[in-house]
């Protein structure tokens, strides 16, 4: 029986052969991974809407404009909001993903962000990506994903357009040199 690797607080970089439109060219942050499956957020695909649009829809009046892009978090529950954020300066219900990364679905954090009282770094997504037990491991074995340990700088201080390239550099990999062909040694 293969040993299960805990990929919580890791990034998945879509390999060139992954042609599913939801995941093609994506960077997915894994928030939970256990023997029942995995849950993550795609954090590099802007939806074309900004935080101001969401705040307006939720009747939250910001004290300043917020042009932060909202990310297309994944194909599951696309109407559900998820906020991945750094540390915990605000009192909202959350899940601790790592020592310095938390996840919440509470809209209270949006009020804090709107009023300038929010976390130093936050990624706001609609929807999430989910895998059944063993599904993610199988996709990795089939060369659909490259796994990279996450860190707060990559998550919260790297432009979404540069995220895949910068994450791959952590492994010494140049993404432009990867091919769509796969094999096993």
N, C-alpha and C positions, 0 to 999 in steps of 0.2 A: 504494500500500500504506500503510495507516494506521500512524502511529508508535506503537510500544508504550511505554507509560508504566510505569515500575518502581514498583509499589505496595507493595513491601516496607516495613515499618514505617509502614503506614497503617492507619487504621480504615475499615471499610465499615459504613455505617449503612443498615439496610434501609429502603427507601422504602415508603410506605403500600400501593402496588400489589403488593408482594411478598407472596404469600399461601402460600408453602411453609411448612408448620408448623415445620420446623427453623429457618428463617431469618426468619420473621415477627418484627418488632420486635427483631431482633438487632443486636449490634455485634460485628463480626468483626475481629480483629487479623491482618493479613497478615504471616506469618513468612517466606514465600518467594514470589517472583514472577519468572518468567523465560519464555523462549519455549516452554518445555514445559508451562507451566501455573502454578497458584498453590496455596498451602497456607496455611490460616489457622485460627485458634481463635475460636470464639464465646465471648466473655468476659463476657456480661451475663445469662446464663440459668442460675441455680442449679438443680442437680439434685434438691435436697431431701436431700442427704447432706452430711456434714461431714468435715473432715480426720480427726477422731478415728475415724470409721467406716473410712476407708481405712487408717489406721495400724494399727488393730486387725486388719483383714483381712490385712495384710502382716506381722503379728507384730512391729511396731515399737512399743516402749513409750516413749511421750513422758514427759518430765519434768514436763509440765504439760498441762492440757486444751487442745485446739485446736478451736475452733468454726468455723473458716474454711469457707465454703461451697465445694463442688466444683462447677465449671461444666460444663455440657453443651457440650463443645467442638465438636461437629459430628457428622454422620451416618456418617463413615468411621471404622472401627476403634474403636467405642465402648468396647471393653474396654481400650484402650491409654491410659495416662496421659501427659500432657504438662504440664510445669511451665515457665511463662513467668516469668522473674524479672529483678530489677534488679541490675546489676553482677555481680561474681563473687567473693564472699567465701569460697566453698567450692570444693574441688577435685573437680568432677564433669565428666564428658564433656558438652559442650554445643555448641550452634551459636550464633554471635554474630549476632543479627538486626540490631542497631544498636550504636552506641558503648556504650550502657548497658543494653541489653536482650538477654537470652540465653534460649535454649530448650533444654530437656533432656527426655529420656525416662528418665533414670537414677533409680531409686528411692532412690539414695544421698542425693539432695537432700532427700527426705522425712525421712530419719533426721536430717539436719542441722537441718531445720526443727523436728522433734519435740524435739530437744535444745536449742533456742534458739540454734543456731549458723548458722541459715539466712540468706538474703538479707533486705534491708530490705523488699522488696516481692515478692510471688509470687502468681501466679494458677495454680490447679491445675485442669486440665480432663481430662475423659475423652472421647476421640474428637477428630476434627478435620474441617475442611471442605476439600474439594479441588476444583479446577477443571482441566479439560483445557486444552490450548493454545487460546487465543483465547476460551474460554468466559466467563471473568470480564469481559474487555473487551466482549464482546457484551452481557452482563447490565448492565454500566454504561451502554452506549450505549442500552439499552432502559429506562433509568431505574429499574432495580431497586435500585441502590445509590448512595449519596452517599459520596464519598471524603474523608477528613480526615487530614492528617498526624498521626501519633501523637506523644505525648510521655510521659515517665515519670510526670508528675503525673496525667494522665488514666488511664494504665494501672494504676498501683499505689496511687494516693491518692484515687481517686474511687469512691464507692459504685456498685456495679454497676447499681442502680436509676436512678441519675442519669447514667450514662455517656453514653447517646445524646444526651440534652439538652445536657450540658456539651460534648461533642465538636462538636455542631452550632453551639453558641455561638461556637466558634473561627472558624467561617465566617460568623458574623453571621446565622445562620438559627434561627428559632423553629420547632421540629418540629411544634408544634400547628397551624401555619399551612400545612403541606404538604397537598396533596390526593392522592387516589389516581389522578387522571387524569394522563396524560402527553402529551407532544408534543415535536416537534423544531422548532427555529427555522431 
